[in-house]
Amino acid sequence: MSPLFAHLMETGFGGFYDGIAHLLITPADLLLVLGLSLLSGQQGQAGGRMLLLVLPLSWWLGGCLGQVLALGDSLETISILWFTAIGCLVALQWRMQPRWLAVLSALSGLLFGLGNGSTMALEGPLSLDLLGVVSALSVLAALVSAQTSVSHREWVRISLRVVGSWIAAAGLLTLGLQFRG
Amino acid sequence: MTRRMALLLGLMITLAPAARAHLESGGAGSLLSGLLHPVTGLDHVVAMVAVGLWGAVLAAPAIWLLPVAFPMVMALGGLIGLLGLPLPGVEVGIAISGMVLGLLVALERRVPLGVALALVGVFALFHGYAHGRELPDGANALLFSLAFVAATGLLHLVGILLGELRRWPVGRRLVQLIGAAITISGVWFLLQI
């Protein structure tokens, strides 16, 4: 999550598309959404539906807060730790109660939204850029969690756990590279 | 015309290294470096393939659980290495990992899942630590790490796919031969230390 990826991408098509592109080229955000979607899908269809409601709203709220608080890049380490933990949960195929999944999704959205709001040059709560980010993550979360929740073949479920372990492993190595300086 | 062509060719040859250097510094360079890093050391490559092969010998659920566990423990080893914490006998551990995993494949030895996970986990720690000590300062740590882990996982997949040859009698012997070759390479790596 270098500064290059933390700031807003300019596609030339306007704010909404800049927001979509921002999510797609920000590996940390992308891994969080992917991991959380897989985890929700592993909990069944109810988990996926809940994620679709909670994550975009909390992300948008976090984005609005981030514009006010302007925390800069200070959330970088905790963000890496966060998606690493999510990756571990996916790898372990952790079963969790819907309310805990809701809390986890809300906190994830708030944290990463705060990061976006603090580092992207947004223009208020109705910023098209933020709307683009939230829309893109909603579509991604819907597709991945829906596909995960209906996949019952053993090899697919294990493959999803492998993806979770890759997310966690990449997060751990990134932390190490960051602490090494 | 020939002189112009020669001049153009000369320019292209001269400028090529600069272009390659630029590739190494950005996000794409980090991704490429991460993908290539695990395949640049033969000792690592044979051990990663052996993990997949042994998983195939052990069959389900080990065939899938070993590749889930390995990257996480390897990354933990990488983290320890990156933080500069000591871990004795890393090179010996890596050489032994090739020897032991190759031998287990060659002998088609099956062990309880917990033992298999523990054994592969210990080896993963050594491999991860060695990688952690060698990791370059990439332009984008996350892209590099992601590509690195994916490349390792794909090496496991190569082992698993090779292990599918066991469906046929000739393929089964071939897999045992590959296991024996990995064991020999492990002995060779040990003698090099």
HADDOCK unambig.tbl for C-alpha pairs under 7 A between the chains (distance, minus, plus):
assign (segid A and resid 1 and name CA) (segid B and resid 140 and name CA) 6.71 0.50 0.50
assign (segid A and resid 1 and name CA) (segid B and resid 142 and name CA) 6.47 0.50 0.50
assign (segid A and resid 2 and name CA) (segid B and resid 140 and name CA) 6.10 0.50 0.50
assign (segid A and resid 91 and name CA) (segid B and resid 68 and name CA) 6.77 0.50 0.50
assign (segid A and resid 158 and name CA) (segid B and resid 64 and name CA) 6.38 0.50 0.50
assign (segid A and resid 161 and name CA) (segid B and resid 68 and name CA) 6.59 0.50 0.50
assign (segid A and resid 162 and name CA) (segid B and resid 67 and name CA) 6.79 0.50 0.50
assign (segid A and resid 162 and name CA) (segid B and resid 68 and name CA) 4.81 0.50 0.50
assign (segid A and resid 165 and name CA) (segid B and resid 68 and name CA) 5.72 0.50 0.50
assign (segid A and resid 165 and name CA) (segid B and resid 71 and name CA) 6.43 0.50 0.50
assign (segid A and resid 165 and name CA) (segid B and resid 72 and name CA) 5.84 0.50 0.50
assign (segid A and resid 166 and name CA) (segid B and resid 71 and name CA) 6.40 0.50 0.50
assign (segid A and resid 166 and name CA) (segid B and resid 149 and name CA) 6.06 0.50 0.50
assign (segid A and resid 166 and name CA) (segid B and resid 150 and name CA) 6.79 0.50 0.50
assign (segid A and resid 168 and name CA) (segid B and resid 72 and name CA) 6.53 0.50 0.50
assign (segid A and resid 169 and name CA) (segid B and resid 71 and name CA) 5.79 0.50 0.50
assign (segid A and resid 169 and name CA) (segid B and resid 72 and name CA) 4.82 0.50 0.50
assign (segid A and resid 169 and name CA) (segid B and resid 75 and name CA) 4.94 0.50 0.50
assign (segid A and resid 169 and name CA) (segid B and resid 149 and name CA) 6.78 0.50 0.50
assign (segid A and resid 170 and name CA) (segid B and resid 142 and name CA) 6.56 0.50 0.50
assign (segid A and resid 170 and name CA) (segid B and resid 145 and name CA) 4.80 0.50 0.50
assign (segid A and resid 170 and name CA) (segid B and resid 146 and name CA) 4.80 0.50 0.50
assign (segid A and resid 170 and name CA) (segid B and resid 149 and name CA) 6.32 0.50 0.50
assign (segid A and resid 172 and name CA) (segid B and resid 75 and name CA) 5.85 0.50 0.50
assign (segid A and resid 172 and name CA) (segid B and resid 76 and name CA) 6.61 0.50 0.50
assign (segid A and resid 172 and name CA) (segid B and resid 79 and name CA) 6.33 0.50 0.50
assign (segid A and resid 173 and name CA) (segid B and resid 75 and name CA) 5.66 0.50 0.50
assign (segid A and resid 173 and name CA) (segid B and resid 78 and name CA) 6.21 0.50 0.50
assign (segid A and resid 173 and name CA) (segid B and resid 79 and name CA) 5.67 0.50 0.50
assign (segid A and resid 173 and name CA) (segid B and resid 145 and name CA) 5.85 0.50 0.50
assign (segid A and resid 174 and name CA) (segid B and resid 141 and name CA) 5.33 0.50 0.50
assign (segid A and resid 174 and name CA) (segid B and resid 142 and name CA) 5.21 0.50 0.50
assign (segid A and resid 174 and name CA) (segid B and resid 145 and name CA) 6.09 0.50 0.50
assign (segid A and resid 176 and name CA) (segid B and resid 79 and name CA) 4.74 0.50 0.50
assign (segid A and resid 176 and name CA) (segid B and resid 82 and name CA) 5.29 0.50 0.50
assign (segid A and resid 176 and name CA) (segid B and resid 83 and name CA) 6.26 0.50 0.50
assign (segid A and resid 177 and name CA) (segid B and resid 82 and name CA) 6.41 0.50 0.50
assign (segid A and resid 177 and name CA) (segid B and resid 141 and name CA) 6.30 0.50 0.50
assign (segid A and resid 179 and name CA) (segid B and resid 83 and name CA) 6.99 0.50 0.50
assign (segid A and resid 180 and name CA) (segid B and resid 82 and name CA) 6.07 0.50 0.50
assign (segid A and resid 180 and name CA) (segid B and resid 83 and name CA) 6.04 0.50 0.50
